[in-house]
Amino acid sequence: MPVVTVTSDWSKRDFYAGALVGGLLGLASVYEITHQIHPFDVRMGVFVLRQAFTRFPAGSMHILAVQAQATDQLPMSVAFYQGHYFITVNDGRFSLLFDNEPQWIRAVYAAPGTFSEQEAYIKAVRAIVEDKLQEMTLPADMKTEVRPSAVAEKDYIMGQVIYIDSYGNAITNISRSLFDRVGAGRDFRIFLQGPYTRIEKISDSYGGVRPGQLLALFNSVNLLELAVFMGSLATLENIGIYDEIQIQFSKYG
């Protein structure tokens, strides 16, 4: 049976998620990635789905239901990328979700109503499952948005926090490949919000330091993550999304 995933900010406390899942069950097997995205936080939803979708089989459909009220100008759409179908509003978020242009995008129009978003998701999944995309959707161009990226010079990298997980760990937009390329094996200091909080080594795991100690590591998606062992970095250091992270490398190796 086809697979469809749902990532939303709806919360399981309300009926919205259950209503959507019920409407999809006759069409596909439904897997709920999370309904705990912060309300209206599109970038958080994009980050979570971006890390999760590759674990699902090719041909899977992925619904991103975060701040996804469609309009005639910004319609609900289906994008096909790396063998997967993505269903959400075409308002720029596809360009944050994908590294490259999708193979195609098609717009899905549903009858207006108080929850037309839900009907558009079901219509899109039905069109994919029944192989009726050509007759049930219209061609569309991808809207774009600038993705925050780390800035690198000869002796430093400037990045930012892009996600705080449920443990209070701060994930940045600094990749392992960028760190290795700029650092070239040199000593370094990682500064968090100014010159006083700093880390001078990369740990292999969370358990490599004492409880309460700051640490930095490259996580399972090869992004620099900052944490406090058995504590919350976000709480202890008052770190939040978009906060600046700087890495200064020794000039002399």
C-alpha positions as CSV (number, residue, x, y, z in Angstrom):
1,M,0.0,0.0,0.0
2,P,1.3,3.5,-0.7
3,V,2.9,5.4,2.2
4,V,2.0,8.9,3.3
5,T,3.6,10.8,6.2
6,V,2.2,13.8,8.1
7,T,4.2,16.5,9.8
8,S,2.0,19.2,11.4
9,D,1.6,21.8,14.1
10,W,-1.9,20.6,14.9
11,S,-1.2,18.9,18.2
12,K,-2.8,15.5,19.0
13,R,-5.1,17.2,21.6
14,D,-7.3,18.5,18.8
15,F,-9.3,16.6,16.2
16,Y,-7.5,18.0,13.1
17,A,-4.8,15.3,12.8
18,G,-7.3,12.5,13.4
19,A,-9.6,13.8,10.8
20,L,-6.9,14.0,8.2
21,V,-5.6,10.5,9.0
22,G,-9.1,9.1,8.8
23,G,-9.6,10.7,5.4
24,L,-6.3,9.2,4.1
25,L,-6.5,5.6,5.4
26,G,-8.5,4.3,2.5
27,L,-5.8,5.6,0.2
28,A,-2.5,4.9,1.9
29,S,-0.8,3.7,5.0
30,V,-0.3,6.8,7.2
31,Y,2.8,7.5,9.3
32,E,2.7,10.5,11.6
33,I,6.2,12.0,11.8
34,T,5.1,14.6,14.4
35,H,2.3,16.9,15.3
36,Q,4.5,18.8,17.8
37,I,5.9,21.5,15.4
38,H,5.6,24.8,17.1
39,P,2.5,26.7,15.9
40,F,3.0,28.5,12.6
41,D,6.8,27.6,12.6
42,V,7.3,26.6,9.0
43,R,11.1,26.4,9.2
44,M,10.9,24.0,12.1
45,G,8.5,21.8,10.1
46,V,10.8,22.0,7.1
47,F,13.8,21.0,9.1
48,V,12.1,18.0,10.7
49,L,10.7,16.7,7.3
50,R,14.0,17.4,5.6
51,Q,15.8,15.1,8.0
52,A,13.1,12.4,8.0
53,F,11.9,11.8,4.5
54,T,14.9,10.0,3.2
55,R,14.2,7.1,5.6
56,F,10.9,6.4,3.8
57,P,10.7,4.3,0.7
58,A,10.8,5.9,-2.8
59,G,7.3,6.9,-3.9
60,S,6.2,8.0,-0.4
61,M,4.0,11.1,-0.1
62,H,4.9,13.7,2.6
63,I,2.3,16.2,3.9
64,L,3.7,19.3,5.6
65,A,0.7,20.8,7.4
66,V,2.3,23.8,9.1
67,Q,0.8,27.3,8.4
68,A,-0.5,25.9,5.2
69,Q,-3.6,27.9,4.4
70,A,-3.7,27.9,0.6
71,T,-4.8,30.8,-1.6
72,D,-5.2,31.3,-5.4
73,Q,-1.8,33.0,-5.5
74,L,-0.1,30.4,-3.1
75,P,-1.9,27.1,-3.8
76,M,-1.6,23.8,-2.2
77,S,0.9,21.9,-4.4
78,V,2.6,18.6,-5.1
79,A,6.3,18.6,-5.8
80,F,8.3,15.5,-7.0
81,Y,11.8,15.4,-5.7
82,Q,14.3,12.5,-5.3
83,G,11.6,10.0,-5.9
84,H,9.2,11.4,-3.3
85,Y,6.0,13.4,-3.4
86,F,5.7,16.5,-1.2
87,I,2.4,18.1,-0.5
88,T,2.2,21.6,1.0
89,V,1.6,25.2,0.2
90,N,3.8,26.6,-2.6
91,D,4.9,29.7,-0.7
92,G,8.7,29.3,-0.8
93,R,9.0,26.4,1.6
94,F,9.8,23.9,-1.2
95,S,13.1,25.8,-1.8
96,L,14.0,25.4,1.9
97,L,13.1,21.7,1.8
98,F,15.1,20.8,-1.3
99,D,18.7,21.2,-2.2
100,N,17.9,21.4,-5.9
101,E,14.9,22.1,-8.2
102,P,12.2,19.4,-7.9
103,Q,11.4,17.4,-11.1
104,W,8.0,19.1,-11.2
105,I,5.4,21.0,-9.2
106,R,1.6,20.9,-9.7
107,A,-1.1,22.9,-8.0
108,V,-4.0,21.4,-6.2
109,Y,-7.2,23.4,-5.9
110,A,-9.9,22.4,-3.4
111,A,-13.4,23.9,-2.8
112,P,-13.1,26.8,-0.3
113,G,-14.2,26.1,3.3
114,T,-13.1,26.4,6.9
115,F,-10.7,23.5,6.5
116,S,-10.1,23.3,2.7
117,E,-6.5,22.6,3.5
118,Q,-7.5,19.1,4.7
119,E,-9.5,18.4,1.6
120,A,-6.6,19.6,-0.6
121,Y,-4.2,17.1,1.1
122,I,-6.7,14.2,0.5
123,K,-7.3,15.3,-3.1
124,A,-3.5,15.4,-3.8
125,V,-2.9,12.0,-2.3
126,R,-5.9,10.6,-4.3
127,A,-4.5,12.1,-7.5
128,I,-1.1,10.5,-6.9
129,V,-2.5,7.1,-5.9
130,E,-5.0,6.9,-8.7
131,D,-2.4,8.2,-11.2
132,K,-4.7,11.2,-12.1
133,L,-2.3,14.1,-11.4
134,Q,-2.6,15.3,-15.0
135,E,-6.3,15.7,-14.8
136,M,-6.7,16.7,-11.2
137,T,-3.9,19.3,-10.9
138,L,-2.3,22.1,-12.9
139,P,1.4,22.9,-13.7
140,A,3.0,25.4,-11.3
141,D,6.3,27.2,-10.8
142,M,8.2,26.9,-7.5
143,K,8.2,30.0,-5.3
144,T,11.5,30.6,-3.7
145,E,12.8,31.8,-0.3
146,V,16.4,32.3,0.8
147,R,17.7,29.6,3.1
148,P,20.0,30.9,5.9
149,S,23.5,29.5,5.3
150,A,26.7,29.7,7.2
151,V,29.3,32.2,6.1
152,A,32.9,31.2,5.9
153,E,36.2,33.1,5.6
154,K,39.8,31.9,5.9
155,D,39.9,31.8,9.7
156,Y,36.3,31.7,10.8
157,I,32.8,30.4,10.2
158,M,29.7,32.3,11.1
159,G,26.5,30.3,11.5
160,Q,23.3,30.2,13.4
161,V,21.0,27.9,15.4
162,I,18.3,26.5,13.1
163,Y,16.6,24.0,15.4
164,I,16.3,23.3,19.2
165,D,15.4,19.7,19.9
166,S,13.2,18.4,22.8
167,Y,16.4,18.0,25.0
168,G,17.4,21.6,24.5
169,N,20.3,20.8,22.2
170,A,21.0,23.5,19.5
171,I,21.5,22.3,16.0
172,T,23.3,24.7,13.7
173,N,23.6,25.2,9.9
174,I,27.3,24.5,10.0
175,S,28.1,21.2,8.3
176,R,30.9,18.8,9.0
177,S,32.2,19.3,5.4
178,L,32.4,23.1,5.8
179,F,34.1,22.8,9.2
180,D,36.7,20.4,7.8
181,R,37.3,22.4,4.7
182,V,37.8,25.7,6.5
183,G,39.5,24.4,9.6
184,A,41.9,22.0,7.8
185,G,42.8,20.4,11.2
186,R,43.6,23.7,13.0
187,D,42.8,24.4,16.6
188,F,39.5,26.3,17.1
189,R,37.1,27.9,19.5
190,I,33.3,27.9,19.1
191,F,31.7,31.0,20.6
192,L,28.0,31.0,21.7
193,Q,26.5,34.5,21.8
194,G,29.7,36.4,22.6
195,P,33.3,35.8,23.8
196,Y,32.6,34.2,27.2
197,T,30.9,30.9,26.4
198,R,33.1,28.8,24.2
199,I,34.0,25.2,23.3
200,E,37.4,24.1,22.1
201,K,36.9,20.4,21.0
202,I,34.5,18.2,19.0
203,S,33.2,15.3,21.0
204,D,32.4,11.9,19.5
205,S,29.3,11.4,21.6
206,Y,27.2,13.1,24.3
207,G,28.8,10.9,27.0
208,G,32.3,12.1,26.4
209,V,32.1,14.9,29.0
210,R,31.0,15.3,32.6
211,P,27.3,16.0,33.4
212,G,26.5,19.7,33.1
213,Q,29.5,20.3,30.7
214,L,29.1,22.0,27.4
215,L,30.0,20.0,24.3
216,A,29.9,20.2,20.5
217,L,29.5,17.3,18.1
218,F,28.5,16.5,14.6
219,N,25.1,14.7,14.7
220,S,23.6,12.0,12.6
221,V,22.8,14.5,9.8
222,N,26.4,15.9,9.9
223,L,25.4,19.3,11.3
224,L,27.2,20.9,14.2
225,E,25.2,20.4,17.4
226,L,25.8,22.2,20.7
227,A,24.6,20.6,24.0
228,V,25.0,20.2,27.7
229,F,25.4,16.6,28.8
230,M,22.4,15.7,30.9
231,G,21.1,19.2,30.7
232,S,19.4,21.7,28.4
233,L,21.7,24.1,26.5
234,A,18.7,26.2,25.4
235,T,17.7,26.8,29.0
236,L,21.2,27.1,30.7
237,E,22.7,29.4,28.0
238,N,19.4,31.0,26.9
239,I,20.1,29.9,23.3
240,G,17.3,30.2,20.7
241,I,16.6,29.8,17.0
242,Y,18.6,32.1,14.8
243,D,21.1,32.9,17.5
244,E,24.6,33.4,16.1
245,I,27.4,30.8,16.5
246,Q,31.0,31.7,15.5
247,I,33.9,29.3,15.0
248,Q,37.3,31.0,15.1
249,F,40.3,28.9,13.8
250,S,43.9,29.4,14.8
251,K,45.9,31.3,12.2
252,Y,48.9,29.1,12.7
253,G,47.6,25.5,12.6
